[in-house]
């Protein structure tokens, strides 16, 4: 029982959910049911919002954007830390993410987007400047899953996505202006690793992005709180 209560305390501190399973992998409905079951027949599983199926080290722990702002007031004043205008909708299971930025500039054409997402992400974030067009989608379910498999932390789309249900089932962070079922062109027109102007902010390849449910921050350097 001491092991259980230690787990309960840890779950409360971390804000996690505790799931109790018996030896037949059946859920136990209460701690009372636990007390009548042998300790040897139980497994404990703790899962936090920040956990995922990614192997250890492929993604950095997310930092709350509010804490980043509170701890870096001077950077906000001099412009080294900027908040994007709140124009993006939240998609994907990863609500909070951060990483070094890779930029791509396209217009209603996602060939270069695919090319980048087919490379190792190493915990980076792809920012897609689609010119704000909402006439077609630049990212769909297949690309989101590919980004997950290649260890990208997230995707920001200044444009639309499609296959929303598939993307919402994928453990990756996605922000976009909205959704549109129409697919994009395939002419491979665009530019990689160039400055992009999105949501009121000029963003450079190699800067850092921090995103959570409060919003999106862009920093010239990697930050800690």
SULLINGI-V758727 format. One record per pair of residues at least 24 apart in sequence whose C-alpha atoms are under 8 Angstrom apart, sorted by sequence separation. I is the first residue (numbers start at 1). J is the second residue. If there is no record, write none. Layout:
I:J / I:J
This chain:
20:44 / 99:123 / 100:124 / 101:125 / 102:126 / 103:127 / 104:128 / 105:129 / 106:130 / 107:131 / 136:160 / 137:161 / 138:162 / 140:164 / 148:172 / 19:44 / 20:45 / 98:123 / 99:124 / 100:125 / 101:126 / 102:127 / 103:128 / 104:129 / 105:130 / 106:131 / 108:133 / 113:138 / 133:158 / 134:159 / 135:160 / 136:161 / 137:162 / 141:166 / 145:170 / 147:172 / 18:44 / 19:45 / 98:124 / 99:125 / 101:127 / 103:129 / 105:131 / 107:133 / 117:143 / 121:147 / 126:152 / 132:158 / 133:159 / 134:160 / 141:167 / 144:170 / 18:45 / 19:46 / 98:125 / 108:135 / 124:151 / 125:152 / 128:155 / 130:157 / 131:158 / 132:159 / 133:160 / 140:167 / 18:46 / 108:136 / 110:138 / 118:146 / 122:150 / 123:151 / 124:152 / 125:153 / 126:154 / 127:155 / 128:156 / 129:157 / 130:158 / 131:159 / 144:172 / 17:46 / 18:47 / 108:137 / 109:138 / 110:139 / 114:143 / 117:146 / 118:147 / 121:150 / 122:151 / 123:152 / 124:153 / 125:154 / 126:155 / 127:156 / 128:157 / 129:158 / 130:159 / 16:46 / 17:47 / 108:138 / 117:147 / 120:150 / 121:151 / 122:152 / 123:153 / 124:154 / 125:155 / 126:156 / 127:157 / 128:158 / 129:159 / 16:47 / 17:48 / 119:150 / 120:151 / 121:152 / 122:153 / 125:156 / 127:158 / 128:159 / 16:48 / 64:96 / 118:150 / 120:152 / 121:153 / 15:48 / 16:49 / 63:96 / 117:150 / 1:35 / 14:48 / 62:96 / 63:97 / 11:46 / 62:97 / 63:98 / 117:152 / 61:97 / 62:98 / 60:97 / 61:98 / 1:39 / 60:98 / 60:99 / 158:198 / 137:179 / 134:177 / 137:180 / 50:94 / 134:178 / 136:180 / 137:181 / 49:94 / 132:177 / 134:179 / 135:180 / 136:181 / 137:182 / 138:183 / 50:96 / 134:180 / 136:182 / 137:183 / 138:184 / 135:182 / 136:183 / 137:184 / 136:184 / 99:153 / 98:153 / 97:153 / 98:154 / 97:154 / 59:122 / 60:123 / 58:122 / 59:123 / 58:123 / 129:196 / 129:197 / 129:198 / 91:164 / 110:184 / 111:185 / 92:167 / 93:168 / 109:184 / 110:185 / 111:186 / 91:167 / 92:168 / 93:169 / 97:173 / 108:184 / 109:185 / 110:186 / 111:187 / 112:188 / 91:168 / 92:169 / 93:170 / 94:171 / 96:173 / 108:185 / 109:186 / 111:188 / 112:189 / 92:170 / 93:171 / 94:172 / 95:173 / 109:187 / 110:188 / 111:189 / 112:190 / 92:171 / 93:172 / 94:173 / 109:188 / 112:191 / 92:172 / 93:173 / 94:174 / 109:189 / 112:192 / 92:173 / 109:190 / 91:173 / 92:174 / 107:189 / 90:173 / 91:174 / 106:189 / 107:190 / 90:174 / 91:175 / 106:190 / 125:209 / 90:175 / 91:176 / 105:190 / 106:191 / 89:175 / 90:176 / 104:190 / 105:191 / 88:175 / 89:176 / 104:191 / 105:192 / 88:176 / 89:177 / 104:192 / 88:177 / 89:178 / 103:192 / 104:193 / 105:194 / 87:177 / 88:178 / 103:193 / 104:194 / 102:193 / 103:194 / 105:196 / 59:151 / 103:195 / 104:196 / 58:151 / 103:196 / 59:153 / 54:151 / 103:204 / 103:205 / 101:204 / 102:205 / 101:205 / 102:206 / 101:206 / 100:206 / 101:207 / 100:207 / 101:208 / 100:208 / 101:209 / 99:208 / 100:209 / 98:208 / 99:209 / 98:209 / 99:210 / 87:199 / 98:210 / 86:199 / 97:210 / 98:211 / 84:198 / 85:199 / 96:210 / 97:211 / 84:199 / 85:200 / 96:211 / 97:212 / 84:200 / 95:211 / 96:212 / 84:201 / 95:212 / 96:213 / 53:171 / 83:201 / 95:213 / 52:171 / 82:201 / 100:222 / 90:213 / 86:215 / 86:216 / 84:215 / 83:215 / 84:216 / 83:216 / 84:217 / 83:217 / 84:218 / 82:217 / 83:218 / 81:217 / 82:218 / 81:218 / 82:219 / 81:219 / 80:219 / 81:220 / 80:220 / 80:221 / 65:210 / 64:210 / 65:211 / 63:210 / 64:211 / 65:212 / 62:210 / 64:212 / 66:214 / 62:211 / 65:214 / 65:215 / 65:216 / 65:217 / 71:225 / 68:223 / 68:224 / 68:225 / 67:225 / 63:224 / 63:225
